[in-house]
Amino acid sequence: MTNFSFVIFLGRYLGASQTGLYMIGLGFLSVLSTFCRLGLEQIVIRDGGPMVRDRQWAQLRSLYRQTMLLAAAASLALTLTVILLSKPLALYVFHKQELASVLVWFAVALLPTSIAMMHVPFLQIIGKPERSIAVFSVWVPLLSFLSLFCMPPSSAVTAAYIFVGASTVNLAIAYIPFGRFMRSAGGLPGPIGPLWNVRLLRPALPLLIGNTCQMALLWIAVFAVGIHSSPSDVGGYSVAQRVALTLSGFLVPPIDALVGPRLSMMRGTSSKHDIEWIVQRVSAALLILVSGLFVVLVVSGHQLLRLFGNDFGAGYGPLLFLSAGQLAVVASGSIRPLLVVHGLERVIRNAMVIATLACIALAAILVPTLGATGAALATALALAGEKLAEGLVAWKVLGICVYPSLSFYRREITTLLKHHAKRTQTE
């Protein structure tokens, strides 16, 4: 909700054209930041969860240091690369000279953003999921939102300044609870080990590819609209995408933050039935809630988009397609943590690579003719196909179906009604 409010105010301050430039820069940051984390987030949850459970503090410190050093090295390298290539990208790819300065400032934000996000899985495994969610999706838009009142942005470049400051503060906020936890845990510090730790990078590589493709799926269409259309069209599409992502964005990350570590702890100690029951309950709850929100968007999407400004109303068509794609995402529940915990990182990689290639092909076909609506359709089809493929693998390989059957809903509703009847009798 904080991110949603920030985008509303940003759109009203900047208008569709400057908002479009800002979103292209944010897209570069999001994709590159995901790459800079090298797929290590899920490895931290898988390996770090048992370390916390068994109180292996020296090993946890070593894991922390290695992952942070790897992420920092990748961030610095890509920051310099984007700064050097900012003008060619702006002129020859997007044909928008004013984009160059925006890309430079988002490149400056790459290091604090990547390191802050790298703290998210560590906060999850030490039992601070609310802190991890705040670092992941609350503090940057909240601090940026507050900064709008102190320094109202006159352009996308000014908004990028604000983002750099908010990202730096977010990094400090991310480190404080983990540092405090490790100081209270005690134990002797472990060795840092080699920077390029093959033991970490080998299983992380499929996740790196998968995570980068997942983030790219959200931005391929934005870049395609940016190449074929005006900054104003990019702004309209980006705002529609932000509204659609609200369907899953405020639900899936906190749910995964709770379910992922729990599944890690259950590995090897709980039955397949118990694990399936957890993931199906998550899928059912998310689907019911988000379906209701989807109906609201269908009915009042036009009015909602006009909150950003009158020039954003054209995003209603893309909004519907993107929201439908998000229904497929939430219907799969916590499929990603389930596959990672069981060592199926390559499944995620393969599904994401195929979905990304499909999105690029569909965008190349649809965007030149249908514009932003074609971009939304390409993204929705790719996301839905990717989640269905991962769900099919979980069923075939693990014997766990993430999609609840009708009998599951009947059983859960019956149980809920019985609990309600008992409570009523007691009162």
C-alpha positions as CSV (number, residue, x, y, z in Angstrom):
1,M,0.0,0.0,0.0
2,T,2.9,2.4,0.7
3,N,4.3,1.7,-2.8
4,F,0.9,2.2,-4.3
5,S,0.6,5.6,-2.6
6,F,4.0,6.6,-3.6
7,V,3.3,5.9,-7.3
8,I,0.1,7.9,-7.1
9,F,1.9,10.9,-5.8
10,L,4.8,10.4,-8.2
11,G,2.4,10.3,-11.2
12,R,0.6,13.4,-10.0
13,Y,3.9,15.3,-9.5
14,L,5.6,14.2,-12.7
15,G,2.9,13.4,-15.2
16,A,2.9,10.4,-17.5
17,S,6.0,11.3,-19.6
18,Q,8.5,11.8,-16.8
19,T,6.9,8.9,-14.8
20,G,7.7,6.7,-17.9
21,L,11.3,7.7,-17.8
22,Y,11.5,7.0,-14.1
23,M,10.0,3.6,-14.6
24,I,12.4,2.6,-17.3
25,G,15.3,3.5,-14.9
26,L,13.6,1.6,-12.1
27,G,13.2,-1.4,-14.4
28,F,17.0,-1.4,-15.1
29,L,17.7,-1.2,-11.4
30,S,15.2,-4.0,-10.5
31,V,16.6,-6.4,-13.1
32,L,20.3,-5.7,-12.4
33,S,19.8,-5.8,-8.6
34,T,18.3,-9.2,-8.9
35,F,21.3,-10.3,-11.0
36,C,23.7,-8.8,-8.4
37,R,22.2,-11.0,-5.7
38,L,23.4,-14.0,-7.8
39,G,20.5,-16.3,-6.8
40,L,21.8,-16.5,-3.2
41,E,18.6,-15.5,-1.4
42,Q,17.1,-19.0,-1.6
43,I,20.4,-20.6,-0.8
44,V,20.5,-18.5,2.4
45,I,17.1,-19.8,3.4
46,R,17.9,-23.4,2.5
47,D,21.3,-23.6,4.2
48,G,20.9,-20.8,6.8
49,G,17.6,-22.0,8.3
50,P,19.2,-25.2,9.7
51,M,22.2,-23.2,10.9
52,V,19.8,-21.1,13.0
53,R,17.9,-24.1,14.2
54,D,21.1,-25.9,15.3
55,R,22.7,-22.6,16.7
56,Q,25.7,-22.8,14.3
57,W,26.5,-19.2,14.7
58,A,30.1,-19.3,13.2
59,Q,28.8,-21.0,10.0
60,L,26.0,-18.4,9.8
61,R,28.5,-15.5,10.1
62,S,30.6,-17.1,7.4
63,L,27.6,-17.5,5.1
64,Y,26.6,-13.8,5.7
65,R,30.0,-12.5,4.9
66,Q,30.4,-14.5,1.7
67,T,27.0,-13.6,0.3
68,M,27.4,-9.9,1.1
69,L,30.9,-9.8,-0.5
70,L,29.7,-11.6,-3.6
71,A,26.7,-9.2,-4.0
72,A,28.8,-6.1,-3.4
73,A,31.4,-7.2,-6.0
74,A,28.7,-7.9,-8.6
75,S,26.9,-4.6,-7.8
76,L,30.0,-2.4,-8.2
77,A,30.9,-4.1,-11.6
78,L,27.4,-3.5,-13.0
79,T,27.2,0.1,-11.6
80,L,30.3,1.1,-13.6
81,T,28.9,-0.7,-16.7
82,V,25.6,1.1,-16.6
83,I,27.2,4.5,-16.1
84,L,29.5,3.9,-19.1
85,L,26.7,2.7,-21.3
86,S,24.0,5.1,-20.1
87,K,24.2,7.5,-23.1
88,P,24.3,4.7,-25.8
89,L,21.3,3.0,-24.1
90,A,19.4,6.2,-24.0
91,L,20.1,7.3,-27.5
92,Y,20.3,4.1,-29.6
93,V,18.0,1.7,-27.7
94,F,15.3,3.9,-26.3
95,H,15.8,6.9,-28.5
96,K,15.3,9.2,-25.5
97,Q,18.3,11.4,-24.7
98,E,16.9,12.6,-21.4
99,L,16.9,9.0,-20.1
100,A,20.7,8.9,-19.7
101,S,20.9,10.9,-16.4
102,V,18.1,8.8,-15.0
103,L,20.0,5.6,-15.7
104,V,23.1,7.0,-14.1
105,W,21.4,7.8,-10.8
106,F,19.6,4.5,-10.7
107,A,23.0,2.8,-11.3
108,V,24.3,4.7,-8.2
109,A,21.4,3.1,-6.2
110,L,22.3,-0.4,-7.3
111,L,24.8,-1.2,-4.5
112,P,22.7,-0.1,-1.5
113,T,19.6,-1.7,-3.1
114,S,21.3,-5.1,-3.7
115,I,22.9,-5.3,-0.3
116,A,19.7,-4.3,1.5
117,M,17.7,-7.0,-0.4
118,M,20.4,-9.5,0.4
119,H,19.6,-9.0,4.1
120,V,16.0,-10.1,3.5
121,P,16.5,-13.9,3.7
122,F,18.8,-13.5,6.7
123,L,16.0,-11.6,8.5
124,Q,13.6,-14.3,7.6
125,I,15.7,-17.2,9.0
126,I,16.3,-15.4,12.3
127,G,12.6,-15.1,12.9
128,K,12.1,-11.5,11.9
129,P,9.8,-11.8,8.8
130,E,8.1,-8.5,9.5
131,R,11.4,-6.7,9.3
132,S,12.3,-8.5,6.1
133,I,9.0,-7.5,4.5
134,A,9.6,-3.9,5.5
135,V,13.0,-3.9,3.9
136,F,11.8,-5.6,0.8
137,S,8.8,-3.5,0.0
138,V,8.0,-0.8,2.6
139,W,10.9,1.4,3.6
140,V,12.0,2.6,0.1
141,P,8.6,3.7,-1.1
142,L,7.7,5.1,2.4
143,L,10.9,7.2,2.6
144,S,10.5,8.3,-1.0
145,F,6.9,9.2,-0.3
146,L,7.9,11.4,2.7
147,S,10.7,13.0,0.7
148,L,8.2,14.2,-1.9
149,F,6.9,16.7,0.5
150,C,10.4,18.0,1.4
151,M,11.8,18.0,-2.2
152,P,8.9,17.8,-4.7
153,P,10.4,16.3,-7.9
154,S,10.4,18.4,-11.0
155,S,11.6,15.6,-13.2
156,A,12.5,11.9,-13.3
157,V,16.1,12.7,-12.4
158,T,15.0,14.5,-9.2
159,A,12.9,11.4,-8.3
160,A,15.9,9.2,-8.9
161,Y,17.9,11.4,-6.4
162,I,15.2,10.6,-3.9
163,F,15.4,6.9,-4.7
164,V,19.1,6.8,-4.1
165,G,18.7,8.4,-0.6
166,A,15.9,6.1,0.4
167,S,17.8,3.0,-0.8
168,T,20.8,4.0,1.4
169,V,18.7,4.5,4.5
170,N,17.0,1.2,3.8
171,L,20.4,-0.6,3.8
172,A,21.1,0.8,7.3
173,I,17.7,-0.3,8.5
174,A,18.2,-3.8,7.0
175,Y,21.6,-4.3,8.8
176,I,20.6,-3.2,12.3
177,P,18.3,-6.1,13.4
178,F,20.6,-8.7,11.9
179,G,23.7,-7.2,13.5
180,R,21.9,-7.0,16.9
181,F,20.8,-10.6,16.6
182,M,24.3,-11.9,15.8
183,R,25.9,-9.9,18.7
184,S,23.3,-11.4,21.1
185,A,23.8,-14.9,19.7
186,G,27.5,-15.0,20.6
187,G,29.9,-17.7,19.3
188,L,33.2,-17.3,17.6
189,P,33.4,-15.7,14.2
190,G,33.9,-18.1,11.3
191,P,36.3,-17.7,8.4
192,I,35.1,-15.6,5.5
193,G,36.3,-18.2,3.0
194,P,37.1,-17.6,-0.7
195,L,35.1,-14.9,-2.5
196,W,34.0,-17.1,-5.3
197,N,32.7,-20.0,-3.2
198,V,31.8,-22.7,-5.7
199,R,29.7,-24.5,-3.0
200,L,27.5,-21.4,-2.8
201,L,27.5,-20.4,-6.5
202,R,26.9,-23.8,-8.0
203,P,23.4,-24.3,-6.6
204,A,22.8,-20.5,-6.8
205,L,23.4,-20.3,-10.6
206,P,20.1,-21.8,-11.7
207,L,18.3,-19.6,-9.1
208,L,20.3,-16.6,-10.5
209,I,19.0,-17.3,-14.0
210,G,15.5,-17.9,-12.7
211,N,15.3,-14.8,-10.5
212,T,16.7,-12.6,-13.2
213,C,14.2,-13.9,-15.7
214,Q,11.4,-13.5,-13.1
215,M,12.3,-9.8,-12.7
216,A,12.8,-9.4,-16.4
217,L,9.3,-10.7,-17.0
218,L,7.9,-7.7,-15.2
219,W,10.0,-5.2,-17.2
220,I,10.4,-6.7,-20.7
221,A,7.0,-5.2,-21.7
222,V,7.9,-1.8,-20.1
223,F,11.1,-1.7,-22.2
224,A,9.2,-2.8,-25.3
225,V,6.7,0.0,-24.9
226,G,9.6,2.4,-24.2
227,I,11.3,1.4,-27.5
228,H,8.1,1.5,-29.7
229,S,6.1,4.3,-28.0
230,S,6.4,7.6,-26.2
231,P,7.4,8.1,-22.5
232,S,3.8,9.0,-21.8
233,D,2.7,5.5,-23.0
234,V,5.4,4.0,-20.8
235,G,4.1,5.9,-17.8
236,G,0.5,4.8,-18.4
237,Y,1.5,1.2,-18.8
238,S,3.8,1.2,-15.8
239,V,1.1,2.7,-13.5
240,A,-1.3,0.0,-14.7
241,Q,1.3,-2.6,-14.0
242,R,1.9,-1.2,-10.5
243,V,-1.8,-1.4,-9.7
244,A,-2.0,-5.0,-11.0
245,L,1.0,-6.0,-9.0
246,T,-0.7,-4.8,-5.9
247,L,-2.9,-7.9,-6.2
248,S,0.0,-10.2,-5.3
249,G,2.8,-7.8,-4.2
250,F,1.4,-7.1,-0.8
251,L,0.5,-10.7,-0.2
252,V,3.0,-13.2,-1.7
253,P,6.3,-11.8,-0.3
254,P,5.1,-11.8,3.4
255,I,3.5,-15.3,2.9
256,D,6.7,-16.6,1.4
257,A,8.7,-15.0,4.2
258,L,6.7,-17.1,6.6
259,V,6.2,-20.3,4.6
260,G,9.8,-20.6,3.1
261,P,11.6,-21.0,6.4
262,R,8.9,-23.3,7.8
263,L,9.2,-25.6,4.8
264,S,13.0,-25.6,5.2
265,M,12.6,-26.7,8.9
266,M,10.1,-29.4,7.8
267,R,12.4,-30.9,5.2
268,G,13.2,-34.5,6.2
269,T,11.0,-34.4,9.3
270,S,7.4,-34.0,8.1
271,S,5.3,-36.0,5.8
272,K,4.4,-35.1,2.3
273,H,0.8,-34.8,3.3
274,D,1.6,-32.1,6.0
275,I,3.6,-30.1,3.4
276,E,0.9,-30.3,0.8
277,W,-1.7,-29.2,3.4
278,I,0.3,-26.1,4.1
279,V,0.9,-25.1,0.5
280,Q,-2.7,-25.8,-0.5
281,R,-4.1,-23.6,2.4
282,V,-1.8,-20.8,1.3
283,S,-2.9,-21.1,-2.4
284,A,-6.6,-21.2,-1.4
285,A,-6.5,-18.2,0.9
286,L,-4.6,-16.1,-1.7
287,L,-6.8,-17.1,-4.6
288,I,-10.0,-16.2,-2.7
289,L,-8.8,-12.9,-1.5
290,V,-7.2,-11.8,-4.8
291,S,-10.2,-12.9,-6.9
292,G,-12.3,-10.4,-4.9
293,L,-9.7,-7.6,-5.5
294,F,-9.8,-8.5,-9.2
295,V,-13.5,-7.9,-9.4
296,V,-13.0,-4.5,-7.8
297,L,-10.4,-3.6,-10.4
298,V,-12.7,-4.7,-13.2
299,V,-15.5,-2.5,-11.9
300,S,-13.6,0.6,-10.8
301,G,-10.3,0.3,-12.7
302,H,-10.9,3.5,-14.7
303,Q,-11.6,5.6,-11.6
304,L,-8.6,4.1,-9.8
305,L,-6.1,4.9,-12.6
306,R,-7.4,8.5,-12.7
307,L,-6.1,9.0,-9.2
308,F,-2.6,9.2,-10.7
309,G,-3.8,11.9,-13.1
310,N,-6.2,12.2,-16.1
311,D,-3.5,11.1,-18.6
312,F,-3.2,7.7,-17.0
313,G,-6.8,6.5,-17.7
314,A,-5.7,4.8,-21.0
315,G,-4.1,2.1,-18.9
316,Y,-7.4,0.3,-18.1
317,G,-7.0,-2.3,-20.9
318,P,-3.5,-3.3,-19.8
319,L,-4.6,-3.3,-16.2
320,L,-7.2,-6.0,-16.8
321,F,-4.8,-8.3,-18.7
322,L,-2.0,-7.8,-16.1
323,S,-4.4,-8.4,-13.2
324,A,-5.6,-11.7,-14.8
325,G,-2.0,-12.8,-15.0
326,Q,-1.5,-12.1,-11.3
327,L,-4.4,-14.4,-10.5
328,A,-2.3,-17.3,-11.9
329,V,0.6,-16.2,-9.8
330,V,-1.3,-16.1,-6.5
331,A,-3.1,-19.4,-7.3
332,S,0.2,-21.2,-7.2
333,G,0.8,-19.9,-3.6
334,S,4.3,-20.7,-2.3
335,I,5.4,-22.9,-5.2
336,R,8.8,-21.3,-5.4
337,P,9.9,-22.0,-1.7
338,L,8.6,-25.5,-2.1
339,L,10.7,-26.3,-5.1
340,V,13.8,-24.6,-3.6
341,V,13.6,-26.5,-0.4
342,H,13.5,-29.8,-2.3
343,G,16.5,-28.9,-4.5
344,L,14.6,-28.3,-7.7
345,E,16.3,-25.0,-8.6
346,R,16.8,-26.1,-12.2
347,V,13.1,-26.4,-12.6
348,I,12.6,-22.8,-11.6
349,R,15.4,-21.8,-14.0
350,N,14.0,-23.7,-16.9
351,A,10.5,-22.4,-16.4
352,M,11.6,-18.8,-16.0
353,V,13.9,-19.0,-19.1
354,I,11.2,-20.4,-21.3
355,A,8.6,-17.8,-19.9
356,T,11.1,-15.0,-20.5
357,L,11.8,-16.0,-24.1
358,A,8.0,-16.4,-24.7
359,C,7.4,-12.9,-23.3
360,I,10.1,-11.4,-25.6
361,A,8.6,-13.2,-28.6
362,L,5.0,-12.2,-27.7
363,A,6.0,-8.6,-27.0
364,A,7.9,-8.4,-30.3
365,I,4.7,-9.5,-32.1
366,L,2.0,-7.7,-30.0
367,V,3.5,-4.4,-28.9
368,P,4.1,-2.9,-32.4
369,T,0.4,-3.5,-33.3
370,L,-1.5,-3.4,-29.9
371,G,0.8,-1.1,-27.9
372,A,0.5,-1.2,-24.2
373,T,-2.4,-3.7,-24.3
374,G,-0.2,-6.1,-26.3
375,A,2.6,-5.7,-23.7
376,A,0.2,-6.6,-20.9
377,L,-1.1,-9.6,-22.8
378,A,2.4,-10.9,-23.4
379,T,3.3,-10.5,-19.8
380,A,0.2,-12.1,-18.5
381,L,0.5,-15.2,-20.7
382,A,4.1,-15.7,-19.9
383,L,3.6,-15.4,-16.1
384,A,0.6,-17.8,-16.1
385,G,2.4,-20.4,-18.2
386,E,5.5,-20.3,-16.0
387,K,3.5,-20.8,-12.8
388,L,1.4,-23.6,-14.3
389,A,4.6,-25.4,-15.4
390,E,6.2,-25.2,-11.9
391,G,3.0,-26.5,-10.4
392,L,3.0,-29.4,-12.8
393,V,6.6,-30.3,-11.9
394,A,5.8,-30.2,-8.1
395,W,2.9,-32.6,-8.7
396,K,4.9,-35.0,-11.0
397,V,8.2,-35.0,-9.1
398,L,7.3,-34.4,-5.5
399,G,3.8,-35.8,-5.5
400,I,2.5,-32.5,-4.0
401,C,-0.3,-30.6,-5.7
402,V,-0.2,-26.9,-4.9
403,Y,-3.7,-26.3,-6.4
404,P,-6.5,-27.2,-4.0
405,S,-9.3,-29.4,-5.2
406,L,-13.0,-28.6,-4.7
407,S,-13.1,-31.2,-2.0
408,F,-10.4,-29.3,-0.2
409,Y,-12.5,-26.1,-0.2
410,R,-15.6,-28.1,1.0
411,R,-13.6,-29.6,3.8
412,E,-12.1,-26.3,4.9
413,I,-15.4,-24.6,4.8
414,T,-17.0,-27.3,6.8
415,T,-14.3,-27.2,9.4
416,L,-14.6,-23.4,9.6
417,L,-18.4,-23.6,10.1
418,K,-18.0,-26.2,12.9
419,H,-15.5,-24.0,14.7
420,H,-17.9,-21.1,14.3
421,A,-20.8,-23.2,15.7
422,K,-18.7,-24.3,18.7
423,R,-17.7,-20.7,19.4
424,T,-21.3,-19.5,19.2
425,Q,-22.5,-22.3,21.6
426,T,-19.7,-21.4,24.1
427,E,-20.6,-17.7,24.0
